[in-house]
Amino acid sequence: MNGFSGWDWAIFSIFLCGSLGTGVVAGWIGRRKVKKKQKEGSEEGGGAAEEFLSGGRKMNPVMIAMSTMIGAISSISVVGNPAEMYAYGTQLWSNLFGMCLGFIYVHLVILTVLYPLKITSVYTYIEKRFKSPALRTFTVCTTFIGTFFYMGLCSYAPSLAMETITNFPAWASVIILGVICTVYTAWGGVRAVVWTDMLQSIVLFIGVIFIIIKATTDVGSISEVWTIADNYNRVEFFNFDPSPLQRHSFWLVSVQGYFYSLLVMGMGQPQVQRICSVETWNKAIGAHYLNMVLNVALYSLLNYMGLAVYALYAGCDPMGTGEIKKPDQIVPFYVDQELGYLHGIAGLFMAALYAGALSSYSSQINAVAAVLWEDFFKNSKMVAKMEPERRPIVIVIIGVITGCAGIVSGIIAGFAGGIFQFGQIILGCIHAPLLGLFILGMCNPMANKVGSTIGFSTSLLFNIWITLGSVFYGEPDPTLPWYEDECPILNVTSTMSYSTTIDAFTTMSSTSDPNDHEPFALYMVSYTLYSLFGVSITFFVGSIASLATGPWSTDESGEKYLHPTFYKLMRKWEKKHQPNSLDITAAKSTNDLIELEKH
């Protein structure tokens, strides 16, 4: 290992200081705007809260698009996607097709309902639509448990890589990352997060593109990269086998990409909060589709990076020789072994890795602060007693506490990685049923709070069952073969003993005897279908339970919480099947008056 040179430390330090400085400046600008409006008498204390959580709903759409993109891509993705191409081939790349379709659905259905509401917390929709504070609290609590684990992994994964390359303690890196994010997020709110996300997006793109150029040059050319990958069976895009029991096919990864868009961009608190902070509908949708383009671009770059690095080592694979232990080590291995002589490049790579971590971490801090403020503190008696101009302090305190909790979770992750990965699995189980709850509320006018609660709970339990069953009893998917035919006779290179992610499917895999009977069929189904199961069960069970439990309200007060198309269809159905409903109601009122007159 070459470690960090002075140039590497300088570039990495400049990046961290730049992120902190950008966030502080952005927060200062936002606070000046609020004070100016307050002096003019156009704002009260609520203006400061809105500035902190939504940037006054006048954020730049281009900045929002970049922020939304990088806020959804953690440091785990930066090494995880290249590792997927390296170990399993390019079939997952096809998920971009489904992802684009998902973006269109989010625009036409989910944002069509959520944006006009101008909500800050997505969970406010659940309470208003189903008229159930209890259901809102239930969904918030289940999601926050997963958020705690996610923040820990976001901060610990790059810190572990940093410790391996530089011997700088992982726990110290976790604290530094957490403090930087907490300071600029608690100080500047969503404006600070968006501005720093811009910087981090640029750094991430520069770092990835540089590695791509260098790896491609080392191989020879782009065409040579594809030729080598194809010769070693890494290229596959159009596997149309309909079987759900294989790991990936065109259909399966398209489903995965489709629901990724719905889960992250349609109901993810950080992403919806940003889109709703854009001033007009047209600008918001423009930001939404620019975000789609940026996602396609970045994921394509990450995927190609994995392919280029694989092509370089195809004939003498470090997995085959034992130089690395897991596929997700391949890009850090390449940077350390092949680029170490270029002073500053290792620092640039770590800056790109930390860019994904900082953006995800700060997004979660701001999202948690927004949810807790809107859903629990804003209308509380404690806040009502405070002077309007002092109320935003509550949001700052929430942000600081959330950031500190993230630091603690990151440190704990170093001692209990398996537990934290287990928490991530549970978080994945929660998201799909929650998405189903939103779709149920928007697309089914008859859905009520009892039916929706039953549907969500059933889906949640089913998803936890099938996911844990596949982890503990399912069979691990074999990687594509590693080749060593071009290795020199004596290939002595130090083994890298770290991983940038914590692989639950390795640490928790089945220990059963291979001669035992085959696992239950559902445990063998591709993980790409879990979101489909979660959404479908919530929707259909929730619909049936709503019909069975009734009554369901169709009054006009709930119109804004339904998608316009489904609201119109409901009204047409009522007129067709209940033509005399209004007459019956009027008749009942008339009979009541007659009875009163008799008495």
C-alpha positions in Angstrom: 0.0 0.0 0.0 1.4 3.4 -1.0 -0.6 5.4 1.6 -1.3 9.1 1.4 1.3 11.6 0.2 1.3 15.2 1.2 -0.6 16.1 -1.9 -3.3 13.6 -1.1 -3.8 15.0 2.3 -3.9 18.5 0.9 -6.5 17.7 -1.7 -8.7 15.7 0.7 -8.4 18.5 3.4 -9.3 21.2 0.9 -12.4 19.2 -0.1 -13.6 18.8 3.5 -12.9 22.5 4.3 -14.6 23.5 1.1 -17.7 21.5 2.0 -17.8 23.1 5.5 -17.2 26.6 4.2 -19.7 26.3 1.4 -22.4 25.2 3.8 -21.6 28.0 6.3 -21.7 30.6 3.6 -25.0 29.3 2.2 -26.5 29.3 5.7 -25.4 32.9 6.3 -27.0 34.0 3.0 -30.3 32.3 4.0 -30.3 33.9 7.4 -29.7 37.3 5.9 -32.7 36.9 3.6 -34.9 36.0 6.5 -33.8 39.0 8.6 -34.3 41.3 5.6 -37.9 40.0 5.2 -38.5 40.3 8.9 -37.4 43.9 8.9 -39.7 44.6 6.0 -42.5 43.1 8.0 -43.2 40.4 5.4 -42.1 37.4 7.5 -42.4 36.2 11.1 -40.7 33.3 12.8 -42.3 30.9 10.4 -40.3 32.4 7.6 -37.1 31.3 9.2 -38.4 27.8 9.6 -39.5 27.7 6.0 -36.0 29.0 4.9 -34.3 26.3 7.0 -36.4 23.4 5.7 -37.3 24.5 2.1 -35.1 27.4 1.2 -38.1 29.7 1.1 -39.4 27.5 -1.7 -37.4 29.4 -4.2 -34.4 27.1 -4.7 -32.5 26.9 -8.0 -33.8 23.9 -10.0 -30.4 23.0 -11.4 -28.9 22.9 -7.9 -31.9 20.9 -6.7 -31.4 18.4 -9.5 -27.7 17.8 -8.6 -28.5 17.8 -4.9 -31.3 15.2 -5.3 -29.0 13.1 -7.4 -26.1 12.9 -5.1 -28.2 12.8 -2.0 -29.5 9.4 -3.1 -26.0 8.0 -4.0 -24.0 7.0 -1.0 -20.3 6.1 -0.8 -21.5 2.5 -0.8 -22.8 3.0 -4.4 -19.5 4.4 -5.5 -17.7 1.1 -4.8 -20.8 -1.2 -5.0 -21.8 -0.5 -8.6 -18.3 -1.1 -10.1 -18.1 -4.2 -7.9 -21.3 -5.5 -9.5 -20.0 -5.1 -13.0 -16.7 -6.8 -11.9 -18.3 -9.8 -10.2 -21.6 -10.4 -12.0 -21.4 -8.6 -15.4 -23.3 -5.8 -17.0 -26.9 -7.1 -16.7 -27.7 -4.7 -13.8 -26.9 -1.8 -16.1 -30.2 -2.5 -17.8 -32.0 -1.2 -14.7 -31.6 2.3 -16.0 -34.4 1.5 -18.5 -36.8 0.8 -15.6 -35.4 3.7 -13.6 -36.4 6.1 -16.4 -39.9 4.7 -16.5 -40.1 5.1 -12.7 -39.2 8.8 -13.0 -42.0 9.3 -15.4 -44.5 7.6 -13.0 -43.2 9.7 -10.1 -43.9 12.8 -12.3 -47.3 11.8 -13.5 -48.7 10.3 -10.3 -46.8 11.0 -7.1 -45.5 14.6 -7.6 -48.8 15.5 -9.2 -50.4 15.0 -5.8 -47.5 16.0 -3.4 -46.2 19.1 -5.1 -49.4 21.2 -4.9 -49.7 20.4 -1.2 -46.4 22.2 -0.5 -45.7 19.7 2.3 -42.4 19.6 4.1 -42.8 16.1 5.6 -44.0 13.3 3.3 -45.6 11.7 6.4 -47.9 14.6 6.7 -49.6 13.3 3.6 -50.3 9.9 5.3 -52.0 11.6 8.2 -54.1 14.0 6.1 -55.1 11.3 3.5 -56.0 8.6 5.9 -57.0 10.9 8.8 -54.8 8.8 11.1 -52.1 10.4 13.3 -51.3 7.0 14.6 -50.5 5.6 11.2 -48.2 8.6 10.5 -46.4 8.0 13.8 -46.0 4.3 13.1 -44.5 4.9 9.6 -42.2 7.7 11.0 -40.9 5.5 13.8 -40.2 2.4 11.6 -38.4 4.6 9.0 -36.3 6.4 11.6 -35.0 3.1 13.0 -33.6 2.3 9.5 -32.3 5.9 9.1 -30.2 5.4 12.2 -28.5 2.3 10.8 -28.1 4.0 7.3 -26.3 7.0 8.7 -23.9 4.8 10.6 -23.0 2.8 7.5 -22.7 6.0 5.4 -20.1 7.4 7.7 -18.3 4.1 8.6 -17.8 2.7 5.1 -15.5 5.4 3.7 -13.8 5.8 7.1 -12.9 2.1 7.0 -11.3 2.6 3.6 -9.4 5.7 4.9 -8.1 3.7 7.8 -6.7 1.0 5.6 -4.9 3.3 3.2 -3.6 5.8 5.7 -3.9 4.1 9.1 -6.0 7.1 10.3 -8.4 5.7 12.8 -11.9 4.9 11.4 -13.6 6.2 14.6 -11.8 9.6 14.2 -12.9 9.8 10.5 -16.5 9.1 11.6 -16.4 11.9 14.1 -14.8 14.4 11.6 -17.4 13.6 8.9 -20.3 13.8 11.3 -19.1 17.1 12.9 -18.7 18.7 9.5 -22.1 17.6 8.3 -23.8 18.5 11.5 -22.3 22.0 11.7 -23.2 23.1 8.2 -26.6 21.4 8.1 -27.7 22.6 11.5 -26.5 26.1 10.7 -27.8 26.5 7.1 -30.6 23.9 6.7 -31.6 22.7 3.3 -29.9 25.6 1.5 -26.5 24.6 3.0 -27.1 21.0 2.1 -28.0 21.9 -1.5 -25.0 24.2 -2.0 -22.5 21.6 -0.6 -24.2 18.9 -2.6 -23.3 20.9 -5.7 -19.6 20.9 -4.7 -19.7 17.3 -3.8 -21.4 16.3 -7.1 -18.6 18.0 -9.0 -15.9 16.3 -7.0 -17.6 12.9 -7.4 -17.8 13.3 -11.2 -14.2 14.5 -11.5 -12.9 11.6 -9.4 -14.9 9.0 -11.2 -14.1 10.4 -14.7 -10.3 10.6 -13.9 -10.2 6.9 -12.8 -12.2 5.9 -15.9 -9.7 7.8 -18.2 -6.7 6.3 -16.5 -8.1 2.7 -16.4 -9.2 2.9 -20.0 -5.8 4.2 -21.1 -4.1 1.4 -19.1 -6.2 -1.1 -21.0 -5.8 0.5 -24.4 -9.1 2.0 -25.5 -12.8 1.9 -24.8 -13.4 -0.7 -27.5 -10.6 -2.9 -25.9 -12.4 -2.6 -22.6 -15.6 -4.0 -24.1 -13.8 -6.6 -26.1 -12.0 -8.0 -23.0 -15.1 -7.9 -20.9 -17.1 -9.7 -23.6 -14.4 -12.4 -24.0 -14.5 -13.1 -20.3 -18.4 -13.2 -20.3 -18.9 -10.0 -18.4 -21.2 -8.4 -21.1 -24.9 -9.2 -20.9 -27.8 -6.8 -21.4 -30.7 -8.7 -22.9 -31.3 -11.8 -20.9 -35.0 -12.2 -21.5 -35.4 -15.4 -19.4 -38.7 -14.8 -17.5 -37.7 -17.0 -14.5 -37.9 -15.1 -11.2 -35.4 -17.5 -9.6 -32.3 -16.1 -11.2 -30.4 -13.2 -9.8 -30.7 -10.9 -12.7 -32.4 -10.7 -16.1 -33.5 -7.8 -18.2 -37.0 -8.0 -16.7 -35.9 -8.3 -13.1 -33.4 -5.4 -13.1 -35.9 -3.3 -15.0 -38.4 -3.9 -12.1 -35.6 -3.1 -9.6 -34.8 0.2 -11.4 -38.5 1.2 -11.7 -39.1 0.8 -8.0 -35.8 2.4 -7.1 -37.1 5.6 -8.7 -40.5 5.3 -6.9 -38.9 4.5 -3.5 -36.2 7.2 -3.6 -37.5 9.9 -5.8 -41.3 9.4 -5.1 -41.5 9.1 -1.4 -38.0 9.6 -0.1 -38.1 12.5 2.4 -34.9 14.2 1.3 -35.8 14.1 -2.4 -39.4 15.1 -2.1 -38.4 17.9 0.3 -36.0 19.3 -2.3 -38.4 19.1 -5.2 -41.1 20.9 -3.2 -38.6 23.7 -2.5 -38.6 24.7 -6.1 -40.8 27.8 -6.8 -43.0 26.6 -9.7 -44.4 23.3 -11.0 -42.6 23.5 -14.4 -39.3 24.3 -12.7 -39.8 21.4 -10.3 -40.5 18.9 -13.1 -37.5 20.3 -15.0 -35.3 19.6 -11.9 -36.9 16.1 -11.6 -36.0 15.1 -15.2 -32.5 16.7 -15.0 -32.1 14.6 -11.9 -33.0 11.5 -14.0 -30.4 12.4 -16.6 -27.7 12.9 -14.0 -28.6 9.6 -12.4 -28.3 7.8 -15.7 -25.0 9.5 -16.4 -23.4 8.8 -13.0 -24.6 5.2 -12.7 -23.3 4.6 -16.2 -19.9 6.1 -15.3 -19.7 4.0 -12.1 -20.7 0.8 -14.1 -18.2 1.5 -16.8 -15.5 2.2 -14.2 -16.0 -1.3 -12.8 -15.8 -2.8 -16.3 -12.6 -0.9 -17.2 -10.9 -2.0 -14.0 -12.0 -5.6 -14.6 -10.5 -5.5 -18.1 -7.2 -4.4 -16.7 -7.0 -7.4 -14.4 -9.0 -9.9 -16.4 -6.2 -12.4 -17.1 -4.7 -12.1 -13.6 -7.6 -11.3 -11.3 -6.9 -10.1 -7.8 -9.9 -12.1 -6.5 -8.4 -15.3 -8.0 -4.9 -14.6 -6.6 -6.2 -13.6 -3.2 -5.0 -10.1 -3.3 -8.5 -8.9 -2.4 -11.1 -10.7 -0.5 -14.3 -9.2 -1.8 -15.4 -7.6 -5.1 -16.1 -4.3 -3.6 -12.4 -3.8 -2.9 -11.5 -3.7 -6.6 -11.6 0.0 -7.2 -9.8 1.0 -4.0 -7.3 -1.8 -4.9 -6.7 -0.2 -8.3 -6.3 3.3 -7.0 -3.9 2.1 -4.3 -1.8 -0.2 -6.5 -1.8 1.6 -9.9 -2.3 5.3 -9.1 -0.3 5.6 -5.9 2.6 7.1 -7.8 0.4 10.0 -9.0 0.5 12.3 -6.0 -3.0 13.6 -5.2 -5.0 11.0 -7.0 -5.6 8.8 -3.9 -6.8 12.0 -2.2 -9.1 12.8 -5.0 -10.6 9.3 -4.9 -11.1 9.5 -1.2 -12.7 12.9 -1.7 -15.1 11.4 -4.2 -15.9 8.6 -1.8 -16.5 11.0 1.0 -18.6 13.2 -1.3 -21.2 10.4 -1.5 -21.0 10.0 2.3 -21.3 13.7 3.2 -24.3 14.3 0.9 -26.2 11.3 2.2 -25.4 12.0 5.8 -26.4 15.7 5.6 -29.5 14.9 3.6 -30.6 12.5 6.4 -30.0 15.2 9.1 -32.1 17.8 7.3 -34.8 15.2 6.5 -35.1 14.0 10.1 -35.2 17.6 11.3 -38.0 18.4 8.8 -40.1 15.4 9.8 -39.8 15.9 13.5 -40.5 19.6 13.3 -43.5 19.3 11.0 -45.1 16.2 12.4 -44.3 16.5 16.1 -43.0 19.9 17.3 -44.5 22.6 15.1 -48.0 22.5 16.6 -46.9 21.4 20.1 -47.8 23.4 23.3 -44.1 23.9 24.0 -43.5 25.6 20.6 -46.7 27.6 20.9 -45.4 29.2 24.1 -42.2 30.4 22.3 -41.8 33.7 20.6 -42.1 33.3 16.8 -38.5 34.4 16.1 -37.1 31.8 18.6 -39.0 28.8 17.2 -36.4 27.9 14.5 -33.9 27.2 17.3 -35.9 24.0 17.9 -35.1 22.8 14.4 -31.4 23.6 14.9 -31.4 21.6 18.1 -33.1 18.7 16.4 -30.4 18.8 13.6 -27.6 18.8 16.1 -29.0 15.8 18.0 -29.6 13.9 14.8 -26.0 14.6 13.7 -24.7 13.4 17.0 -26.8 10.3 16.9 -25.3 9.6 13.4 -21.8 9.9 14.8 -22.6 7.4 17.6 -24.1 5.0 15.1 -21.1 5.3 12.9 -18.7 4.4 15.8 -20.9 1.5 16.8 -20.9 0.2 13.3 -17.2 -0.4 13.6 -17.9 -2.8 16.5 -21.2 -4.3 15.3 -21.1 -4.2 11.5 -23.3 -7.3 11.2 -26.0 -5.8 13.3 -25.9 -2.6 11.3 -26.2 -4.5 8.0 -29.1 -6.3 9.5 -30.7 -2.9 10.2 -30.2 -2.0 6.5 -32.0 -5.1 5.5 -34.9 -4.2 7.7 -34.9 -0.7 6.2 -35.2 -2.2 2.8 -38.2 -4.2 4.0 -39.9 -1.0 5.2 -39.6 1.2 2.1 -41.7 -0.9 -0.3 -44.7 -1.2 2.0 -44.5 2.5 2.7 -44.4 3.2 -1.0 -47.5 1.0 -1.4 -49.2 3.2 1.3 -48.7 6.3 -0.8 -49.9 4.7 -4.0 -52.9 3.3 -2.2 -53.8 6.7 -0.9 -53.4 8.5 -4.2 -54.9 5.9 -6.5 -57.7 4.3 -4.5 -60.4 6.7 -3.3 -62.1 4.1 -1.1 -59.0 3.4 1.0 -59.5 4.2 4.7 -57.3 4.2 7.8 -58.2 0.7 8.9 -57.6 -0.8 5.5 -54.4 1.1 4.9 -53.0 0.1 8.3 -53.9 -3.6 7.7 -52.3 -3.5 4.2 -49.1 -1.8 5.4 -48.7 -4.1 8.4 -49.3 -7.2 6.3 -46.8 -6.1 3.6 -44.2 -5.2 6.2 -44.4 -8.6 7.9 -44.3 -10.4 4.6 -41.3 -8.5 3.3 -39.4 -9.0 6.6 -40.2 -12.7 6.4 -39.1 -13.3 2.8 -36.0 -11.1 3.1 -34.7 -12.7 6.3 -35.6 -16.2 4.9 -33.5 -15.5 1.8 -30.6 -14.3 3.9 -30.5 -17.2 6.4 -31.8 -20.0 4.2 -31.3 -19.0 0.6 -28.4 -20.0 -1.5 -25.8 -17.3 -2.3 -25.5 -16.3 -5.9 -22.2 -17.4 -7.4 -20.1 -14.8 -9.1 -18.7 -15.2 -12.6 -15.4 -17.0 -12.7 -12.0 -15.4 -11.9 -9.1 -16.0 -14.3 -5.4 -16.3 -13.5 -4.1 -17.6 -16.8 -1.9 -14.5 -17.4 -0.4 -14.2 -14.0 3.4 -14.4 -13.6 4.6 -17.6 -11.9 5.5 -15.6 -8.8 2.8 -13.1 -8.0 3.6 -11.7 -4.6 1.5 -8.7 -3.7 0.2 -7.7 -0.3 -3.3 -8.7 0.3 -5.7 -5.9 1.1 -7.6 -6.8 4.2 -10.5 -4.4 4.2 -13.9 -3.9 2.7 -15.7 -0.6 2.0 -19.0 -2.1 2.8 -20.3 -4.7 5.2 -21.7 -7.6 3.3 -24.6 -9.1 5.3 -25.3 -11.7 2.6 -21.8 -13.0 3.4 -21.7 -12.7 7.1 -25.3 -13.9 7.5 -25.4 -16.5 4.8 -26.8 -20.0 5.4 -24.6 -22.4 7.3 -26.8 -25.4 6.4 -25.4 -28.6 5.0 -25.4 -28.6 1.2 -27.0 -32.0 1.2 -30.1 -30.6 2.9 -33.4 -30.1 1.0 -33.8 -27.1 -1.2 -34.9 -23.9 0.5 -38.5 -22.7 0.4 -39.3 -21.5 -3.2 -40.0 -17.8 -2.1 -36.5 -17.7 -0.5 -35.0 -18.4 -4.0 -36.8 -15.5 -5.7 -34.6 -12.7 -7.0 -34.2 -9.8 -4.5 -35.2 -7.4 -7.3 -38.8 -8.4 -6.8 -39.1 -7.6 -3.1 -40.2 -4.1 -3.8 -42.9 -5.3 -6.2 -44.2 -7.7 -3.5 -44.2 -5.0 -0.8 -46.1 -2.4 -2.9 -48.6 -4.9 -4.3 -49.5 -6.4 -1.0 -50.0 -3.0 0.6 -52.2 -1.9 -2.2 -54.4 -5.0 -2.7 -54.7 -6.0 0.9 -55.3 -2.4 1.9 -58.0 -2.1 -0.8 -59.8 -5.3 0.2 -59.6 -4.4 3.9 -61.0 -0.9 3.2 -63.9 -2.4 1.3 -64.6 -4.8 4.2 -64.2 -2.3 7.0 -65.8 0.8 5.4 -67.2 3.4 5.4 -65.0 5.3 3.1 -65.3 9.0 2.5 -65.6 10.6 -0.9 -66.2 14.2 0.2 -64.5 17.0 -1.7 -62.3 17.9 1.3 -60.1 14.9 0.4 -59.9 15.6 -3.3 -56.4 17.2 -3.1 -55.0 14.0 -1.6 -56.1 11.9 -4.5 -54.7 11.8 -8.0 -57.1 13.9 -10.2 -57.7 11.0 -12.6 -58.8 8.6 -9.9 -60.9 11.2 -8.2 -62.8 11.9 -11.5 -63.2 8.1 -12.1 -64.6 7.8 -8.6 -67.2 10.5 -9.2 -68.2 9.0 -12.5 -68.6 5.6 -10.8 -70.7 7.1 -8.1 -73.0 8.8 -10.6 -73.4 5.6 -12.5 -74.0 3.2 -9.7 -75.5 5.5 -7.1 -77.6 7.9 -9.2 -80.2 8.4 -6.4 -77.8 8.7 -3.6 -78.3 12.5 -3.3 -82.1 12.1 -3.6 -82.1 9.5 -0.9 -80.1 11.8 1.4 -82.5 14.6 0.6 -85.5 12.4 1.2 -84.2 11.3 4.6 -83.7 14.9 5.6 -87.3 15.7 4.5 -88.7 12.8 6.4 -86.8 13.9 9.5 -88.4 17.4 9.2 -91.9 15.8 8.8 -91.3 13.7 11.9 -90.3 16.8 13.9 -93.4 18.7 12.8 -95.6 15.8 13.9 -94.1 16.0 17.4 
